[in-house]
Structure formats: C-alpha cells, structure tokens
Amino acid sequence: MKPIMIVGVFLIVLGVVALVYQGITYTIREKIIDSGPIQVTRETRKIIPLSPLFGGIALAGGIVLVIMGAKKKR
C-alpha cells in the first residue's frame, strides 16, 4: 500500500470519527480546599467541539487521496 493511500485511509477514519462524535470530552480535577487531612476536589468536564465541516473536509480529502493512489498504480 502506498503512503498516499495510508494517509487517505487515516483521513477517512478521522473524518468519520469527527462526524460521529462531534467533540472531544475531557475531565479536569481541581483542588478547592486542601487543609491537612480534608481535601475537596471538583471535577469539570470540558468539550473541544469538532465542526462537522472539519469531518466532511477530512472525509472528502481522504477519499480523494485514496482515489489518486489507486489511479497511480495503473
């Protein structure tokens, strides 16, 4: 498999994941009170939104790269 096709497949997978999940969620733990044996923490969920436009562009670019890689074989 040619490197251009590998990059294309990677972009296709990335595009599909971006379209399905539409965001990356992560959790941050913050210490609010730290007084000897007493500790109070707070968990905050943050989301990095992924635009459907990003997913669509990655998917289309991946398809174009796979087609270009397949045509170069001939």
DOLUM-198383 format. One record per residue: residue number from 1; residue in one letter; chain; y, x, z of N, C-alpha, C, O in turn. Coordinates in Angstrom, 2 decimals. Layout:
# residues N
+-----+----+----+---------+---------+---------+---------+---------+---------+---------+---------+---------+---------+---------+---------+
:   i : aa : ch :    n.yy :    n.xx :    n.zz :   ca.yy :   ca.xx :   ca.zz :    c.yy :    c.xx :    c.zz :    o.yy :    o.xx :    o.zz :
+-----+----+----+---------+---------+---------+---------+---------+---------+---------+---------+---------+---------+---------+---------+
: NUM :  a :  A :       Y :       X :       Z :       Y :       X :       Z :       Y :       X :       Z :       Y :       X :       Z :
...
+-----+----+----+---------+---------+---------+---------+---------+---------+---------+---------+---------+---------+---------+---------+
This chain:
# residues 74
+-----+----+----+---------+---------+---------+---------+---------+---------+---------+---------+---------+---------+---------+---------+
:   i : aa : ch :    n.yy :    n.xx :    n.zz :   ca.yy :   ca.xx :   ca.zz :    c.yy :    c.xx :    c.zz :    o.yy :    o.xx :    o.zz :
+-----+----+----+---------+---------+---------+---------+---------+---------+---------+---------+---------+---------+---------+---------+
:   1 :  m :  A :   -1.17 :    0.84 :    0.00 :    0.00 :    0.00 :    0.00 :    1.24 :    0.90 :    0.00 :    1.33 :    1.86 :    0.76 :
:   2 :  k :  A :    2.19 :    0.57 :   -0.85 :    3.40 :    1.37 :   -0.98 :    4.36 :    1.11 :    0.18 :    4.33 :    0.03 :    0.78 :
:   3 :  p :  A :    5.20 :    2.10 :    0.49 :    6.15 :    1.92 :    1.60 :    7.10 :    0.74 :    1.39 :    7.46 :    0.06 :    2.36 :
:   4 :  i :  A :    7.50 :    0.48 :    0.15 :    8.41 :   -0.65 :   -0.10 :    7.73 :   -1.97 :    0.23 :    8.39 :   -2.91 :    0.68 :
:   5 :  m :  A :    6.44 :   -2.06 :    0.00 :    5.71 :   -3.29 :    0.33 :    5.54 :   -3.43 :    1.84 :    5.57 :   -4.55 :    2.37 :
:   6 :  i :  A :    5.35 :   -2.32 :    2.54 :    5.22 :   -2.36 :    4.01 :    6.53 :   -2.85 :    4.63 :    6.51 :   -3.68 :    5.53 :
:   7 :  v :  A :    7.65 :   -2.33 :    4.13 :    8.95 :   -2.79 :    4.63 :    9.14 :   -4.27 :    4.30 :    9.67 :   -5.02 :    5.12 :
:   8 :  g :  A :    8.72 :   -4.69 :    3.13 :    8.82 :   -6.09 :    2.74 :    8.03 :   -7.00 :    3.65 :    8.53 :   -8.05 :    4.07 :
:   9 :  v :  A :    6.80 :   -6.62 :    3.96 :    5.96 :   -7.43 :    4.86 :    6.58 :   -7.47 :    6.26 :    6.58 :   -8.52 :    6.90 :
:  10 :  f :  A :    7.12 :   -6.35 :    6.72 :    7.79 :   -6.30 :    8.02 :    8.99 :   -7.26 :    8.04 :    9.18 :   -7.98 :    9.02 :
:  11 :  l :  A :    9.78 :   -7.27 :    6.98 :   10.93 :   -8.18 :    6.91 :   10.50 :   -9.64 :    6.86 :   11.17 :  -10.50 :    7.43 :
:  12 :  i :  A :    9.40 :   -9.92 :    6.18 :    8.89 :  -11.29 :    6.14 :    8.49 :  -11.75 :    7.54 :    8.84 :  -12.85 :    7.96 :
:  13 :  v :  A :    7.77 :  -10.91 :    8.25 :    7.34 :  -11.26 :    9.61 :    8.56 :  -11.42 :   10.51 :    8.63 :  -12.37 :   11.29 :
:  14 :  l :  A :    9.53 :  -10.51 :   10.41 :   10.74 :  -10.58 :   11.22 :   11.52 :  -11.86 :   10.91 :   12.03 :  -12.51 :   11.82 :
:  15 :  g :  A :   11.62 :  -12.22 :    9.63 :   12.32 :  -13.43 :    9.24 :   11.66 :  -14.69 :    9.77 :   12.34 :  -15.60 :   10.24 :
:  16 :  v :  A :   10.34 :  -14.75 :    9.70 :    9.62 :  -15.92 :   10.21 :    9.79 :  -16.04 :   11.72 :   10.00 :  -17.13 :   12.24 :
:  17 :  v :  A :    9.69 :  -14.92 :   12.43 :    9.87 :  -14.93 :   13.88 :   11.28 :  -15.38 :   14.24 :   11.46 :  -16.17 :   15.17 :
:  18 :  a :  A :   12.28 :  -14.89 :   13.52 :   13.67 :  -15.27 :   13.78 :   13.89 :  -16.76 :   13.52 :   14.64 :  -17.41 :   14.24 :
:  19 :  l :  A :   13.25 :  -17.31 :   12.50 :   13.39 :  -18.73 :   12.22 :   12.68 :  -19.60 :   13.25 :   13.14 :  -20.69 :   13.57 :
:  20 :  v :  A :   11.55 :  -19.13 :   13.76 :   10.78 :  -19.93 :   14.71 :   11.41 :  -19.90 :   16.11 :   11.61 :  -20.95 :   16.71 :
:  21 :  y :  A :   11.73 :  -18.71 :   16.61 :   12.21 :  -18.59 :   17.99 :   13.71 :  -18.79 :   18.12 :   14.16 :  -19.26 :   19.17 :
:  22 :  q :  A :   14.50 :  -18.45 :   17.14 :   15.95 :  -18.61 :   17.10 :   16.67 :  -18.00 :   18.29 :   17.79 :  -18.41 :   18.61 :
:  23 :  g :  A :   16.06 :  -17.04 :   18.96 :   16.73 :  -16.36 :   20.05 :   15.77 :  -15.52 :   20.86 :   14.57 :  -15.80 :   20.92 :
:  24 :  i :  A :   16.32 :  -14.49 :   21.50 :   15.54 :  -13.63 :   22.38 :   16.01 :  -13.88 :   23.81 :   17.20 :  -13.73 :   24.10 :
:  25 :  t :  A :   15.10 :  -14.25 :   24.70 :   15.44 :  -14.56 :   26.08 :   14.99 :  -13.42 :   26.98 :   13.88 :  -12.90 :   26.84 :
:  26 :  y :  A :   15.88 :  -13.04 :   27.90 :   15.51 :  -12.03 :   28.88 :   16.10 :  -12.42 :   30.23 :   17.03 :  -13.22 :   30.30 :
:  27 :  t :  A :   15.56 :  -11.84 :   31.31 :   15.95 :  -12.20 :   32.67 :   16.55 :  -10.98 :   33.36 :   16.03 :   -9.87 :   33.25 :
:  28 :  i :  A :   17.65 :  -11.21 :   34.08 :   18.31 :  -10.15 :   34.85 :   18.22 :  -10.54 :   36.33 :   18.52 :  -11.67 :   36.69 :
:  29 :  r :  A :   17.80 :   -9.59 :   37.17 :   17.77 :   -9.81 :   38.61 :   18.95 :   -9.08 :   39.24 :   19.15 :   -7.88 :   39.02 :
:  30 :  e :  A :   19.73 :   -9.82 :   40.01 :   20.90 :   -9.25 :   40.67 :   20.76 :   -9.39 :   42.18 :   20.34 :  -10.44 :   42.67 :
:  31 :  k :  A :   21.10 :   -8.33 :   42.91 :   21.12 :   -8.41 :   44.37 :   22.45 :   -9.01 :   44.79 :   23.52 :   -8.51 :   44.42 :
:  32 :  i :  A :   22.37 :  -10.08 :   45.55 :   23.59 :  -10.72 :   46.04 :   23.90 :  -10.22 :   47.44 :   25.03 :   -9.84 :   47.74 :
:  33 :  i :  A :   22.89 :  -10.22 :   48.30 :   23.06 :   -9.74 :   49.68 :   21.95 :   -8.74 :   49.97 :   20.77 :   -9.01 :   49.71 :
:  34 :  d :  A :   22.34 :   -7.58 :   50.50 :   21.36 :   -6.56 :   50.91 :   21.78 :   -6.08 :   52.30 :   22.51 :   -5.10 :   52.44 :
:  35 :  s :  A :   21.30 :   -6.78 :   53.31 :   21.68 :   -6.48 :   54.68 :   20.42 :   -6.16 :   55.47 :   19.82 :   -7.04 :   56.09 :
:  36 :  g :  A :   20.02 :   -4.91 :   55.44 :   18.83 :   -4.49 :   56.17 :   17.59 :   -5.16 :   55.61 :   17.31 :   -5.05 :   54.42 :
:  37 :  p :  A :   16.83 :   -5.87 :   56.48 :   15.60 :   -6.49 :   56.00 :   15.84 :   -7.79 :   55.20 :   14.91 :   -8.32 :   54.60 :
:  38 :  i :  A :   17.07 :   -8.28 :   55.19 :   17.37 :   -9.51 :   54.47 :   17.94 :   -9.16 :   53.10 :   18.96 :   -8.48 :   52.99 :
:  39 :  q :  A :   17.27 :   -9.64 :   52.08 :   17.74 :   -9.42 :   50.71 :   17.73 :  -10.75 :   49.97 :   16.77 :  -11.51 :   50.03 :
:  40 :  v :  A :   18.83 :  -11.00 :   49.28 :   18.93 :  -12.20 :   48.47 :   19.19 :  -11.77 :   47.04 :   20.13 :  -11.03 :   46.75 :
:  41 :  t :  A :   18.33 :  -12.24 :   46.15 :   18.50 :  -11.89 :   44.73 :   18.64 :  -13.17 :   43.92 :   18.24 :  -14.26 :   44.35 :
:  42 :  r :  A :   19.22 :  -13.02 :   42.75 :   19.39 :  -14.14 :   41.84 :   18.88 :  -13.73 :   40.47 :   19.19 :  -12.64 :   39.98 :
:  43 :  e :  A :   18.10 :  -14.61 :   39.86 :   17.61 :  -14.36 :   38.51 :   18.46 :  -15.17 :   37.53 :   18.65 :  -16.37 :   37.68 :
:  44 :  t :  A :   18.97 :  -14.46 :   36.52 :   19.79 :  -15.10 :   35.50 :   19.10 :  -14.92 :   34.16 :   18.74 :  -13.80 :   33.78 :
:  45 :  r :  A :   18.93 :  -16.01 :   33.44 :   18.33 :  -15.95 :   32.10 :   19.45 :  -15.83 :   31.08 :   20.40 :  -16.60 :   31.10 :
:  46 :  k :  A :   19.32 :  -14.86 :   30.20 :   20.30 :  -14.65 :   29.14 :   19.58 :  -14.82 :   27.81 :   18.39 :  -14.54 :   27.68 :
:  47 :  i :  A :   20.32 :  -15.29 :   26.81 :   19.75 :  -15.51 :   25.49 :   20.61 :  -14.80 :   24.46 :   21.83 :  -14.95 :   24.43 :
:  48 :  i :  A :   19.95 :  -14.01 :   23.60 :   20.61 :  -13.44 :   22.44 :   20.26 :  -14.33 :   21.27 :   19.11 :  -14.33 :   20.81 :
:  49 :  p :  A :   21.22 :  -15.10 :   20.78 :   20.90 :  -16.04 :   19.69 :   20.68 :  -15.32 :   18.36 :   21.40 :  -14.38 :   18.03 :
:  50 :  l :  A :   19.68 :  -15.76 :   17.62 :   19.43 :  -15.26 :   16.28 :   19.75 :  -16.37 :   15.30 :   19.16 :  -17.45 :   15.34 :
:  51 :  s :  A :   20.67 :  -16.09 :   14.44 :   21.11 :  -17.10 :   13.47 :   19.98 :  -17.39 :   12.48 :   19.27 :  -16.48 :   12.07 :
:  52 :  p :  A :   19.82 :  -18.65 :   12.10 :   18.85 :  -18.96 :   11.05 :   19.20 :  -18.26 :    9.74 :   18.32 :  -18.00 :    8.91 :
:  53 :  l :  A :   20.48 :  -17.96 :    9.56 :   20.91 :  -17.22 :    8.37 :   20.27 :  -15.83 :    8.35 :   19.84 :  -15.36 :    7.30 :
:  54 :  f :  A :   20.21 :  -15.17 :    9.52 :   19.57 :  -13.86 :    9.63 :   18.09 :  -13.95 :    9.26 :   17.58 :  -13.12 :    8.51 :
:  55 :  g :  A :   17.42 :  -14.97 :    9.78 :   16.00 :  -15.15 :    9.47 :   15.77 :  -15.41 :    8.00 :   14.83 :  -14.88 :    7.41 :
:  56 :  g :  A :   16.62 :  -16.23 :    7.40 :   16.48 :  -16.54 :    5.98 :   16.73 :  -15.33 :    5.09 :   16.01 :  -15.12 :    4.11 :
:  57 :  i :  A :   17.74 :  -14.54 :    5.44 :   18.04 :  -13.33 :    4.66 :   16.90 :  -12.32 :    4.78 :   16.51 :  -11.72 :    3.78 :
:  58 :  a :  A :   16.38 :  -12.13 :    5.99 :   15.27 :  -11.20 :    6.19 :   14.03 :  -11.67 :    5.42 :   13.34 :  -10.86 :    4.81 :
:  59 :  l :  A :   13.76 :  -12.95 :    5.46 :   12.60 :  -13.50 :    4.75 :   12.75 :  -13.33 :    3.24 :   11.82 :  -12.90 :    2.56 :
:  60 :  a :  A :   13.92 :  -13.67 :    2.71 :   14.16 :  -13.53 :    1.27 :   14.11 :  -12.06 :    0.84 :   13.54 :  -11.73 :   -0.20 :
:  61 :  g :  A :   14.71 :  -11.19 :    1.64 :   14.68 :   -9.76 :    1.31 :   13.26 :   -9.21 :    1.32 :   12.91 :   -8.39 :    0.48 :
:  62 :  g :  A :   12.45 :   -9.65 :    2.28 :   11.06 :   -9.21 :    2.33 :   10.26 :   -9.66 :    1.14 :    9.45 :   -8.90 :    0.60 :
:  63 :  i :  A :   10.49 :  -10.89 :    0.72 :    9.78 :  -11.40 :   -0.46 :   10.17 :  -10.61 :   -1.70 :    9.32 :  -10.27 :   -2.52 :
:  64 :  v :  A :   11.48 :  -10.32 :   -1.84 :   11.95 :   -9.54 :   -2.99 :   11.32 :   -8.14 :   -2.98 :   10.90 :   -7.65 :   -4.03 :
:  65 :  l :  A :   11.26 :   -7.50 :   -1.82 :   10.67 :   -6.15 :   -1.75 :    9.19 :   -6.17 :   -2.08 :    8.70 :   -5.27 :   -2.76 :
:  66 :  v :  A :    8.46 :   -7.17 :   -1.60 :    7.02 :   -7.25 :   -1.92 :    6.82 :   -7.46 :   -3.41 :    5.94 :   -6.84 :   -4.00 :
:  67 :  i :  A :    7.62 :   -8.32 :   -4.02 :    7.50 :   -8.56 :   -5.47 :    7.84 :   -7.29 :   -6.24 :    7.15 :   -6.94 :   -7.20 :
:  68 :  m :  A :    8.91 :   -6.59 :   -5.84 :    9.28 :   -5.34 :   -6.52 :    8.18 :   -4.29 :   -6.38 :    7.89 :   -3.56 :   -7.33 :
:  69 :  g :  A :    7.57 :   -4.21 :   -5.21 :    6.47 :   -3.25 :   -5.00 :    5.25 :   -3.59 :   -5.83 :    4.56 :   -2.69 :   -6.30 :
:  70 :  a :  A :    4.99 :   -4.88 :   -6.01 :    3.83 :   -5.30 :   -6.80 :    4.07 :   -5.05 :   -8.30 :    3.14 :   -4.70 :   -9.02 :
:  71 :  k :  A :    5.31 :   -5.23 :   -8.75 :    5.62 :   -5.02 :  -10.17 :    5.59 :   -3.54 :  -10.54 :    5.28 :   -3.20 :  -11.69 :
:  72 :  k :  A :    5.90 :   -2.66 :   -9.61 :    5.90 :   -1.23 :   -9.91 :    4.50 :   -0.68 :  -10.11 :    4.34 :    0.39 :  -10.69 :
:  73 :  k :  A :    3.49 :   -1.40 :   -9.64 :    2.10 :   -0.94 :   -9.82 :    1.69 :   -1.00 :  -11.30 :    0.90 :   -0.18 :  -11.77 :
:  74 :  r :  A :    2.21 :   -1.97 :  -12.01 :    1.79 :   -2.20 :  -13.39 :    2.41 :   -1.25 :  -14.33 :    2.16 :   -1.32 :  -15.53 :
+-----+----+----+---------+---------+---------+---------+---------+---------+---------+---------+---------+---------+---------+---------+
